[in-house]
Amino acid sequence: MEKLLDRFLRYVAIETTSDENSETQPSAMREVDLLRMLRDELRQMGIEADLDEFGYVMATIPSNIDKPIPAIGFIAHVDTAPDASGKGIKPQIIPNYDGEDIVLNKEKNVVLRTAEFPEMKQYKGQTMITTDGTTLLGADDKAGVAEIMYAAQYMVEHPEFKHGEIKIGFTPDEEIGRGVVKFDVKKFGARYAYTMDGGEIGELEYENFNAAGAKIHIQGSNIHPGYGKDKMVNSMLIAMELDSMLPVEQRPRYTQGYEGFFHLTSINGTVEETTMNYIIRDHDRAKFEEKKALMTSITEFLNKKYGNVVELELKHQYYNMRQEVEPHFFIVEKALKAMEMAGIKPKVQPIRGGTDGANLSFMGLPCPNIFAGGHNFHGKLEYVPLESMEKASEVILNIIQLFTED
């Protein structure tokens, strides 16, 4: 079998940053480079696999057991977040990590500090995979991709391992909220599925944020400042006023657990016009609706004050999958047992974000989320311990085994 590390390094070498400004599906053709590779690698293993026009790889490993077992799917996304560069990734491999700070880039003074990330110490003695301090790593979610492929290779090369029908899915554009917009659940054919898209070892999640995006355009009026009295409307000042009317304690910096937030992701302005983008999140559906209503009422207030200068576009992204997963809670219980079989202490927690599994659950495919092993996603401080990835593949195989025991 190809080593899991080699497989992961091969995948992160391919640039797959999704493009939030694109209207195509997938949003960037560079994603297809990896998707095509995965399809071909699955076929080389002898696994039936296809890549469709929307960028979905779907594959099937037939059952080798003589009893009816529901088809189980494992899903990961190939794109990396636009928040940091995903081009020219040069991973650093640190065997037998000493539990201390890791200098990622001496020239740029980029350091993974245990004072900031004390969880690093739990990986002392393991093999750490980090960035070189100039790009993200891509463990979100190429770690998940590699783990699924490694488990698939194991099943092919070990026919004595008994399993039902296994479905494999790789998706584009998860990082920009469009990962499964055109995903054909019926064609995929799984009854239940798991996304391998969580964080540190042991994480198991079956509830996530309700999510919306807000795009705001503010039209000002630029008059010479010497003659601007009662005439100038500075759109940047209105933008600042709008942000100040949102509750400060509901910013990401001050929230955790089940607490939701308003997050200003970008702002670009002049006196004449300003654009702002927010993401709005809350686990509680009622509080989520209150947040959207507050954003709407603020813009209405400012329009009354300044004369219809603010345009708000609120766009739904996904809902909390808990209500769709709980009726099938045994799939969560199997994942918990699979982790315990691997010697892992499960950490059940809400996702402070979203996964393809959230939308898939509402599309009729209950889909909890399992750890892929990485930390500090979307930035230059991202890292993943190799041993966590190996355990994730073991958990996949354990889940498959547990379904054969029913």
VOMAR-983446 format. One record per residue (C-alpha): residue number from 0; residue in three letters; x, y, z. Coordinates in steps of 0.2 Angstrom, whole numbers, plus 2048, in hexadecimal, padded with zeros to 3 digits. Each point is the difference from the previous one (the first is absolute). Layout:
// residues N
[pt NUM, ALA, [X, Y, Z]]
...
***
This chain:
// residues 406
[pt 0, MET, [800, 800, 800]]
[pt 1, GLU, [806, 812, 7FD]]
[pt 2, LYS, [804, 809, 810]]
[pt 3, LEU, [7F2, 80B, 806]]
[pt 4, LEU, [80D, 80E, 802]]
[pt 5, ASP, [806, 7FF, 7EE]]
[pt 6, ARG, [7EE, 800, 7FA]]
[pt 7, PHE, [7FC, 810, 80A]]
[pt 8, LEU, [80F, 809, 7FA]]
[pt 9, ARG, [7FC, 7FC, 7EE]]
[pt 10, TYR, [7EE, 807, 802]]
[pt 11, VAL, [806, 810, 809]]
[pt 12, ALA, [80C, 804, 7F2]]
[pt 13, ILE, [7F1, 804, 7F5]]
[pt 14, GLU, [7F9, 811, 801]]
[pt 15, THR, [7ED, 7FE, 803]]
[pt 16, THR, [7FB, 811, 807]]
[pt 17, SER, [7ED, 803, 7FD]]
[pt 18, ASP, [7FA, 811, 7F9]]
[pt 19, GLU, [7F2, 809, 809]]
[pt 20, ASN, [7FE, 80C, 7F2]]
[pt 21, SER, [7FD, 7F3, 7F3]]
[pt 22, GLU, [7EF, 7FB, 7FB]]
[pt 23, THR, [806, 7EF, 7F8]]
[pt 24, GLN, [7FE, 7EF, 807]]
[pt 25, PRO, [80E, 7FC, 805]]
[pt 26, SER, [805, 811, 804]]
[pt 27, ALA, [812, 7FE, 7FA]]
[pt 28, MET, [806, 7F3, 7F3]]
[pt 29, ARG, [810, 7FD, 80A]]
[pt 30, GLU, [7F5, 7F6, 80C]]
[pt 31, VAL, [7FD, 7F4, 7F1]]
[pt 32, ASP, [813, 7FC, 7FF]]
[pt 33, LEU, [7FF, 7F7, 811]]
[pt 34, LEU, [7EE, 7F9, 7FD]]
[pt 35, ARG, [806, 7F8, 7F0]]
[pt 36, MET, [80F, 7F9, 809]]
[pt 37, LEU, [7F5, 7F8, 80D]]
[pt 38, ARG, [7F4, 7F9, 7F3]]
[pt 39, ASP, [80F, 7F8, 7F7]]
[pt 40, GLU, [808, 7F9, 810]]
[pt 41, LEU, [7F0, 7F8, 805]]
[pt 42, ARG, [7FE, 7F8, 7EF]]
[pt 43, GLN, [812, 7FA, 801]]
[pt 44, MET, [7FC, 7F7, 810]]
[pt 45, GLY, [7F2, 7F7, 7F7]]
[pt 46, ILE, [7F2, 80B, 808]]
[pt 47, GLU, [7F2, 807, 7F5]]
[pt 48, ALA, [801, 813, 800]]
[pt 49, ASP, [7FA, 80E, 7F6]]
[pt 50, LEU, [802, 813, 7FF]]
[pt 51, ASP, [7F1, 80A, 7FB]]
[pt 52, GLU, [7FE, 811, 7F8]]
[pt 53, PHE, [7FD, 809, 811]]
[pt 54, GLY, [811, 7F9, 807]]
[pt 55, TYR, [7F9, 7F2, 80B]]
[pt 56, VAL, [80A, 7F0, 800]]
[pt 57, MET, [7F5, 7F1, 805]]
[pt 58, ALA, [807, 7EE, 803]]
[pt 59, THR, [7F9, 7F0, 805]]
[pt 60, ILE, [808, 7F1, 809]]
[pt 61, PRO, [7F4, 7F1, 7FE]]
[pt 62, SER, [7FB, 7F6, 80F]]
[pt 63, ASN, [80A, 7F0, 804]]
[pt 64, ILE, [7F4, 7F9, 80D]]
[pt 65, ASP, [7F0, 7F5, 7FE]]
[pt 66, LYS, [7F3, 80B, 809]]
[pt 67, PRO, [7F7, 810, 7FE]]
[pt 68, ILE, [80A, 80F, 807]]
[pt 69, PRO, [7FC, 812, 7FC]]
[pt 70, ALA, [80C, 809, 7F5]]
[pt 71, ILE, [80C, 80B, 80A]]
[pt 72, GLY, [808, 80F, 7F8]]
[pt 73, PHE, [810, 80A, 805]]
[pt 74, ILE, [802, 812, 7F9]]
[pt 75, ALA, [80E, 80D, 800]]
[pt 76, HIS, [802, 810, 7F6]]
[pt 77, VAL, [80F, 804, 7F5]]
[pt 78, ASP, [800, 813, 800]]
[pt 79, THR, [80A, 80B, 80C]]
[pt 80, ALA, [7FA, 810, 808]]
[pt 81, PRO, [803, 811, 7F7]]
[pt 82, ASP, [805, 807, 811]]
[pt 83, ALA, [813, 7FC, 7FC]]
[pt 84, SER, [80A, 7FB, 7F1]]
[pt 85, GLY, [7FE, 7EE, 7FB]]
[pt 86, LYS, [80D, 801, 7F2]]
[pt 87, GLY, [812, 7F9, 802]]
[pt 88, ILE, [7FD, 7F8, 810]]
[pt 89, LYS, [810, 7F9, 808]]
[pt 90, PRO, [7FC, 7F5, 80F]]
[pt 91, GLN, [80D, 7FE, 80D]]
[pt 92, ILE, [801, 7EF, 808]]
[pt 93, ILE, [806, 7FF, 812]]
[pt 94, PRO, [803, 7EE, 806]]
[pt 95, ASN, [800, 7FD, 813]]
[pt 96, TYR, [7FA, 811, 804]]
[pt 97, ASP, [807, 807, 810]]
[pt 98, GLY, [7F1, 809, 807]]
[pt 99, GLU, [808, 811, 7FE]]
[pt 100, ASP, [7FD, 80F, 7F5]]
[pt 101, ILE, [802, 7FD, 7ED]]
[pt 102, VAL, [808, 80D, 7F5]]
[pt 103, LEU, [7F6, 800, 7F0]]
[pt 104, ASN, [809, 80E, 7F7]]
[pt 105, LYS, [80F, 808, 809]]
[pt 106, GLU, [801, 80E, 7F3]]
[pt 107, LYS, [7EE, 805, 802]]
[pt 108, ASN, [800, 7FC, 813]]
[pt 109, VAL, [7F1, 7F4, 7FE]]
[pt 110, VAL, [800, 7F4, 80F]]
[pt 111, LEU, [7F4, 7F3, 807]]
[pt 112, ARG, [801, 804, 813]]
[pt 113, THR, [7FB, 7F4, 80D]]
[pt 114, ALA, [7FB, 80F, 80B]]
[pt 115, GLU, [7F3, 805, 7F3]]
[pt 116, PHE, [7FB, 7EE, 7FB]]
[pt 117, PRO, [804, 7F5, 810]]
[pt 118, GLU, [7F7, 7F1, 7F7]]
[pt 119, MET, [810, 7FE, 7F6]]
[pt 120, LYS, [808, 7F8, 80F]]
[pt 121, GLN, [7F5, 7F1, 7FF]]
[pt 122, TYR, [808, 7FB, 7F0]]
[pt 123, LYS, [812, 7FF, 808]]
[pt 124, GLY, [809, 7F1, 7F8]]
[pt 125, GLN, [7F5, 800, 7F1]]
[pt 126, THR, [803, 805, 7EE]]
[pt 127, MET, [7FA, 812, 7FD]]
[pt 128, ILE, [7FC, 807, 7EF]]
[pt 129, THR, [800, 813, 7FF]]
[pt 130, THR, [800, 80E, 7F3]]
[pt 131, ASP, [810, 809, 7FC]]
[pt 132, GLY, [7F7, 810, 806]]
[pt 133, THR, [7FB, 807, 7EF]]
[pt 134, THR, [7F1, 7F6, 7FC]]
[pt 135, LEU, [7F2, 7F6, 808]]
[pt 136, LEU, [804, 7ED, 801]]
[pt 137, GLY, [7F0, 7F9, 7F8]]
[pt 138, ALA, [7FC, 7F3, 80E]]
[pt 139, ASP, [7EF, 807, 7FF]]
[pt 140, ASP, [7FB, 7F5, 7F8]]
[pt 141, LYS, [80D, 7F7, 7F6]]
[pt 142, ALA, [804, 7F7, 810]]
[pt 143, GLY, [7EE, 7F9, 7FF]]
[pt 144, VAL, [803, 7FC, 7EE]]
[pt 145, ALA, [810, 7F6, 803]]
[pt 146, GLU, [7F8, 7F7, 80F]]
[pt 147, ILE, [7F1, 7FA, 7F5]]
[pt 148, MET, [80C, 7FB, 7F2]]
[pt 149, TYR, [80B, 7F7, 80C]]
[pt 150, ALA, [7F1, 7F6, 807]]
[pt 151, ALA, [7FA, 7FC, 7EF]]
[pt 152, GLN, [811, 7FA, 7FB]]
[pt 153, TYR, [800, 7F5, 80F]]
[pt 154, MET, [7F0, 7F8, 7FC]]
[pt 155, VAL, [805, 7FC, 7EE]]
[pt 156, GLU, [810, 7F8, 806]]
[pt 157, HIS, [7F9, 7F7, 80E]]
[pt 158, PRO, [7F1, 7F6, 7F9]]
[pt 159, GLU, [7FE, 7F7, 810]]
[pt 160, PHE, [7FA, 810, 808]]
[pt 161, LYS, [7ED, 7FE, 800]]
[pt 162, HIS, [7F5, 80F, 7FB]]
[pt 163, GLY, [7F0, 805, 7F9]]
[pt 164, GLU, [7FE, 80C, 7F1]]
[pt 165, ILE, [80C, 80F, 802]]
[pt 166, LYS, [7FD, 811, 7F8]]
[pt 167, ILE, [80E, 80D, 7FE]]
[pt 168, GLY, [7FD, 812, 7FC]]
[pt 169, PHE, [80B, 80E, 7FD]]
[pt 170, THR, [7F9, 812, 7FD]]
[pt 171, PRO, [806, 811, 7FB]]
[pt 172, ASP, [7FC, 811, 807]]
[pt 173, GLU, [7FC, 7FC, 812]]
[pt 174, GLU, [80A, 80E, 807]]
[pt 175, ILE, [7F5, 80D, 7F7]]
[pt 176, GLY, [7EF, 7F7, 805]]
[pt 177, ARG, [7FC, 7F8, 7F0]]
[pt 178, GLY, [807, 7EF, 802]]
[pt 179, VAL, [7F1, 7F5, 7FD]]
[pt 180, VAL, [7F4, 80D, 7F7]]
[pt 181, LYS, [7FF, 7F4, 7F1]]
[pt 182, PHE, [804, 7EF, 809]]
[pt 183, ASP, [7F5, 7F2, 7FB]]
[pt 184, VAL, [7FC, 7F7, 810]]
[pt 185, LYS, [7F6, 7F3, 7F7]]
[pt 186, LYS, [80E, 7FC, 7F3]]
[pt 187, PHE, [80D, 800, 80F]]
[pt 188, GLY, [7F6, 7F1, 807]]
[pt 189, ALA, [805, 800, 812]]
[pt 190, ARG, [7F3, 7FE, 80E]]
[pt 191, TYR, [80B, 809, 80D]]
[pt 192, ALA, [810, 809, 7FE]]
[pt 193, TYR, [80E, 808, 80A]]
[pt 194, THR, [80A, 80F, 7FB]]
[pt 195, MET, [813, 7FF, 805]]
[pt 196, ASP, [801, 813, 802]]
[pt 197, GLY, [802, 803, 813]]
[pt 198, GLY, [80F, 807, 80A]]
[pt 199, GLU, [80B, 7F8, 80D]]
[pt 200, ILE, [800, 7ED, 804]]
[pt 201, GLY, [7F0, 7FA, 808]]
[pt 202, GLU, [7F5, 80D, 7FA]]
[pt 203, LEU, [7EE, 7FB, 7FB]]
[pt 204, GLU, [7F3, 80C, 7FB]]
[pt 205, TYR, [7EE, 7FE, 7FC]]
[pt 206, GLU, [7FA, 812, 802]]
[pt 207, ASN, [806, 810, 7F8]]
[pt 208, PHE, [7FC, 812, 7FE]]
[pt 209, ASN, [7F1, 807, 7F7]]
[pt 210, ALA, [808, 80B, 7F3]]
[pt 211, ALA, [7FD, 80F, 7F5]]
[pt 212, GLY, [80A, 80D, 7F7]]
[pt 213, ALA, [7FD, 812, 7FF]]
[pt 214, LYS, [806, 80B, 7F2]]
[pt 215, ILE, [7FD, 813, 803]]
[pt 216, HIS, [802, 80E, 7F3]]
[pt 217, ILE, [800, 812, 807]]
[pt 218, GLN, [7FF, 80E, 7F3]]
[pt 219, GLY, [807, 811, 806]]
[pt 220, SER, [801, 811, 7F8]]
[pt 221, ASN, [811, 807, 7FE]]
[pt 222, ILE, [800, 813, 801]]
[pt 223, HIS, [810, 80B, 801]]
[pt 224, PRO, [804, 800, 813]]
[pt 225, GLY, [801, 813, 800]]
[pt 226, TYR, [7EE, 801, 7FA]]
[pt 227, GLY, [7F9, 7F0, 808]]
[pt 228, LYS, [7F5, 807, 80D]]
[pt 229, ASP, [7EF, 7F7, 800]]
[pt 230, LYS, [804, 7F9, 7EF]]
[pt 231, MET, [80E, 7F3, 802]]
[pt 232, VAL, [7FB, 7EE, 805]]
[pt 233, ASN, [810, 7F6, 804]]
[pt 234, SER, [7FC, 7EE, 7FD]]
[pt 235, MET, [80F, 7FA, 80A]]
[pt 236, LEU, [7F9, 809, 810]]
[pt 237, ILE, [7EF, 7F8, 7FD]]
[pt 238, ALA, [809, 7EF, 7FF]]
[pt 239, MET, [808, 803, 810]]
[pt 240, GLU, [7F0, 806, 808]]
[pt 241, LEU, [7F8, 7F0, 7FA]]
[pt 242, ASP, [80D, 7F5, 808]]
[pt 243, SER, [800, 809, 810]]
[pt 244, MET, [7ED, 7FC, 802]]
[pt 245, LEU, [803, 7EE, 800]]
[pt 246, PRO, [804, 7F8, 811]]
[pt 247, VAL, [812, 800, 804]]
[pt 248, GLU, [7FF, 7F1, 80B]]
[pt 249, GLN, [7FA, 7F6, 7F1]]
[pt 250, ARG, [810, 801, 7F6]]
[pt 251, PRO, [80A, 7F0, 7FD]]
[pt 252, ARG, [80E, 806, 80C]]
[pt 253, TYR, [7F4, 800, 80E]]
[pt 254, THR, [7F5, 7F0, 7FD]]
[pt 255, GLN, [803, 7ED, 802]]
[pt 256, GLY, [7F6, 7F0, 801]]
[pt 257, TYR, [7EE, 803, 7FB]]
[pt 258, GLU, [801, 813, 800]]
[pt 259, GLY, [7FD, 808, 7EF]]
[pt 260, PHE, [807, 80F, 7F8]]
[pt 261, PHE, [801, 80E, 7F2]]
[pt 262, HIS, [810, 7FF, 7F7]]
[pt 263, LEU, [806, 80F, 7F5]]
[pt 264, THR, [80A, 7F6, 7F2]]
[pt 265, SER, [804, 80F, 7F5]]
[pt 266, ILE, [7FD, 812, 7FD]]
[pt 267, ASN, [805, 80B, 7F1]]
[pt 268, GLY, [7FC, 812, 800]]
[pt 269, THR, [801, 812, 7FA]]
[pt 270, VAL, [7F6, 80F, 804]]
[pt 271, GLU, [7F5, 7FC, 7F1]]
[pt 272, GLU, [7FC, 7EE, 804]]
[pt 273, THR, [805, 7F2, 80C]]
[pt 274, THR, [7FD, 7ED, 7FF]]
[pt 275, MET, [800, 7F5, 80F]]
[pt 276, ASN, [7FE, 7ED, 802]]
[pt 277, TYR, [7FB, 7F7, 810]]
[pt 278, ILE, [7FD, 7EE, 805]]
[pt 279, ILE, [7F2, 7FD, 80D]]
[pt 280, ARG, [800, 7F1, 80B]]
[pt 281, ASP, [7F7, 7F8, 80E]]
[pt 282, HIS, [7FC, 7EE, 805]]
[pt 283, ASP, [7EF, 805, 807]]
[pt 284, ARG, [7F4, 802, 7F2]]
[pt 285, ALA, [7F5, 80D, 809]]
[pt 286, LYS, [810, 80A, 804]]
[pt 287, PHE, [806, 7FF, 7EF]]
[pt 288, GLU, [7F0, 807, 7F9]]
[pt 289, GLU, [801, 80E, 80D]]
[pt 290, LYS, [812, 804, 7F9]]
[pt 291, LYS, [7FA, 801, 7EF]]
[pt 292, ALA, [7F1, 80B, 805]]
[pt 293, LEU, [80C, 80C, 80A]]
[pt 294, MET, [80B, 802, 7F0]]
[pt 295, THR, [7F0, 804, 7F6]]
[pt 296, SER, [7FA, 80D, 80D]]
[pt 297, ILE, [811, 809, 801]]
[pt 298, THR, [800, 802, 7ED]]
[pt 299, GLU, [7EE, 806, 801]]
[pt 300, PHE, [804, 80D, 80E]]
[pt 301, LEU, [80F, 806, 7F6]]
[pt 302, ASN, [7F6, 802, 7F0]]
[pt 303, LYS, [7F3, 80B, 80A]]
[pt 304, LYS, [80E, 80A, 807]]
[pt 305, TYR, [80A, 803, 7F0]]
[pt 306, GLY, [7F3, 7FD, 7F2]]
[pt 307, ASN, [801, 7EE, 7F9]]
[pt 308, VAL, [812, 7FF, 7FD]]
[pt 309, VAL, [803, 7EF, 807]]
[pt 310, GLU, [7FC, 7F0, 7F7]]
[pt 311, LEU, [800, 7EF, 809]]
[pt 312, GLU, [801, 7EF, 7F8]]
[pt 313, LEU, [7FD, 7F2, 80C]]
[pt 314, LYS, [804, 7EF, 7F9]]
[pt 315, HIS, [7FD, 7EF, 809]]
[pt 316, GLN, [80F, 7F4, 801]]
[pt 317, TYR, [7FB, 7F1, 80B]]
[pt 318, TYR, [7F6, 7FA, 80F]]
[pt 319, ASN, [805, 7F6, 80F]]
[pt 320, MET, [800, 7EE, 7FC]]
[pt 321, ARG, [7FC, 7FA, 811]]
[pt 322, GLN, [7ED, 7FE, 7FD]]
[pt 323, GLU, [804, 7F5, 7F1]]
[pt 324, VAL, [80D, 7F5, 808]]
[pt 325, GLU, [7F8, 7FD, 811]]
[pt 326, PRO, [7F2, 7F5, 7F9]]
[pt 327, HIS, [80F, 7F4, 7FA]]
[pt 328, PHE, [80A, 802, 810]]
[pt 329, PHE, [807, 7EF, 7FE]]
[pt 330, ILE, [80C, 806, 7F2]]
[pt 331, VAL, [808, 80C, 80D]]
[pt 332, GLU, [801, 7F2, 80D]]
[pt 333, LYS, [809, 7F5, 7F3]]
[pt 334, ALA, [80D, 80E, 7FD]]
[pt 335, LEU, [802, 801, 813]]
[pt 336, LYS, [803, 7EE, 802]]
[pt 337, ALA, [80C, 800, 7F1]]
[pt 338, MET, [80B, 80D, 808]]
[pt 339, GLU, [800, 7F6, 810]]
[pt 340, MET, [805, 7F1, 7F7]]
[pt 341, ALA, [80F, 80A, 7F9]]
[pt 342, GLY, [805, 805, 812]]
[pt 343, ILE, [7F9, 812, 7FD]]
[pt 344, LYS, [7F7, 80A, 80D]]
[pt 345, PRO, [7F1, 808, 7F6]]
[pt 346, LYS, [7FD, 813, 802]]
[pt 347, VAL, [7EE, 803, 7FB]]
[pt 348, GLN, [7FD, 812, 7FD]]
[pt 349, PRO, [7F7, 80C, 7F4]]
[pt 350, ILE, [808, 806, 7F0]]
[pt 351, ARG, [804, 813, 801]]
[pt 352, GLY, [7FE, 800, 7EE]]
[pt 353, GLY, [7F9, 7F5, 7F3]]
[pt 354, THR, [803, 7F0, 7F5]]
[pt 355, ASP, [7F9, 7F9, 7F0]]
[pt 356, GLY, [7F8, 7F4, 80C]]
[pt 357, ALA, [7F4, 80D, 807]]
[pt 358, ASN, [7F8, 803, 7EF]]
[pt 359, LEU, [801, 7EE, 7FB]]
[pt 360, SER, [7F6, 7FC, 810]]
[pt 361, PHE, [7F2, 80B, 7FA]]
[pt 362, MET, [801, 7F8, 7EF]]
[pt 363, GLY, [7FC, 7EF, 808]]
[pt 364, LEU, [811, 7F9, 804]]
[pt 365, PRO, [803, 801, 813]]
[pt 366, CYS, [813, 804, 801]]
[pt 367, PRO, [809, 803, 810]]
[pt 368, ASN, [812, 808, 7FF]]
[pt 369, ILE, [810, 7F6, 806]]
[pt 370, PHE, [811, 807, 804]]
[pt 371, ALA, [80D, 801, 7F2]]
[pt 372, GLY, [80D, 805, 80D]]
[pt 373, GLY, [806, 812, 7FB]]
[pt 374, HIS, [801, 810, 80A]]
[pt 375, ASN, [800, 813, 7FC]]
[pt 376, PHE, [7F7, 7FE, 7F0]]
[pt 377, HIS, [7FF, 80D, 7F2]]
[pt 378, GLY, [811, 808, 805]]
[pt 379, LYS, [813, 7FF, 800]]
[pt 380, LEU, [800, 7F8, 811]]
[pt 381, GLU, [7F7, 7F1, 7FA]]
[pt 382, TYR, [807, 7EF, 805]]
[pt 383, VAL, [7FB, 7EE, 801]]
[pt 384, PRO, [808, 7F1, 80A]]
[pt 385, LEU, [803, 7F1, 7F5]]
[pt 386, GLU, [7FA, 7F4, 80E]]
[pt 387, SER, [7EF, 809, 801]]
[pt 388, MET, [7FE, 7FD, 7ED]]
[pt 389, GLU, [804, 7EE, 802]]
[pt 390, LYS, [7F3, 7FE, 80E]]
[pt 391, ALA, [7F3, 809, 7F5]]
[pt 392, SER, [802, 7F2, 7F3]]
[pt 393, GLU, [7FF, 7F3, 80E]]
[pt 394, VAL, [7F0, 808, 806]]
[pt 395, ILE, [7F9, 7FF, 7EE]]
[pt 396, LEU, [804, 7ED, 7FF]]
[pt 397, ASN, [7F8, 7FD, 812]]
[pt 398, ILE, [7F0, 809, 7FB]]
[pt 399, ILE, [7FF, 7F5, 7F1]]
[pt 400, GLN, [803, 7F0, 80A]]
[pt 401, LEU, [7F3, 805, 80D]]
[pt 402, PHE, [7F3, 801, 7F3]]
[pt 403, THR, [803, 7EE, 7FB]]
[pt 404, GLU, [7FC, 7FB, 812]]
[pt 405, ASP, [7EE, 805, 800]]
***
